[in-house]
């Protein structure tokens, strides 16, 4: 039994002072507000439940910054994708693992304690499957084990190059699997996840453009448990191509052909009509938003007002990992709405509510649902994931915890993070991962080797 003590903590019912939390085998057993500190407590100034990054492609951390040079024509998501294809053409298993470990470490340092890894890089650079088709899924699990982040592994089914069964291009050959191959891939990935002390697994049909309707039906029918994640309506061109193929917009088509429910996470959902927003909100599916990546790629701005008005669920992810910061994702989510609506403080529903708290609570709930985990709350039965903010790192005289959360999200960012615990185990001490030196050194060696090659 381990005891934590926070001067203030964000509990499901609101802020509380002098909170003692007892943890056993990584799970919260009791939560006692108005308690007294005891010798041997793991103490902190302000305790937050750990946030989930519900969508990540860790290998893209290694190419962060490489797509910021203007091309000959008009740059877009589609031209950025060509940069990605060139980069992944040189990645082997060791590189995938080292880059994933770096990204997971930075997530922990940035206030995330769990991640949904939407993993579609499966085969060797020439497209040949490894002897174990789930070799690279196993490397993702190994990186999660090294860093201690809570993993929901989402092996991706990717079959085709575009709507209507278009042939894949050369850059996509490392992604491709038949349904039978995907079955073997999923089994291998599940074995890798089972070797971790606390992990989950789900399925991920990549997108409507990359998976046939028949395959989507079969993969969903064959997996009656666990999360289901899919890219949807990220780009205007994607919406236009879907309409040309089916006569329906992507979210409309999905709602017509699958039983959307709380297991589903619709990644990006950037371009939805109000009707589609209401459909998603009523279904219980989570809108998986990656605001920093969506801004970096020029995707567009999510229709938050419709989802919020209809009680829709949302969470945030790091996607391309171009910048890894939990408060940064929340801040960009709010700021994108302010720019689109020419207004301020969009996410709170009631007057007098902290915007930082509204964003944080919404992302906690949606992230936990999307990853199928008992995380996101400081309450009995939840995994003991804590992000501890330090008073000494704050450059303003703030004593109110709600104001401190706003300062974390909108001003100081991850500089306020002191310690991070996952399942009660210390992973970040005074802002730095406990294994940072070794993980970062390996990552630098890998990048140097890639550059030299």
Secondary structure, DSSP 8 states (H G I E B T S, - for coil): -EEEEEEEEEETTEEEEEEEEEEETTEEEEEESS----TT-EEEEEEEE-EEEEEE-GGGGGGTTTT-S--SS---HHHHHHHHHHHHTT--HHHHHHHHHHHHHHHHHTTEEEEEEEE---S-TTS---SSTTHHHHHHHHHHHHHT-EEEEEEEE---SBTTTB---GGGTTT---HHHHHHHHHHHHHHHHTSSSEEEEEEE--TTTS-HHHHHHHHHT--SS-EEEEES-SHHHHHHHHHHHSS-HHHHHHHHS---TTEEEEE--S--HHHHHHHHHHT-EEEE-HHHHHHTT-----HHHHHHTT-EEEE--BT-SS--HHHHHHHHHHHHHHHHT-S--S--STT--HHHHHHHHHHHHHHHHHT-S-S-SSTTSB--EEEE-GGG-SS----HHHHHHHIIIIIGGGGEEEEEETTEEEEETTEETTHHHHHHHHHHHHHHHHH-
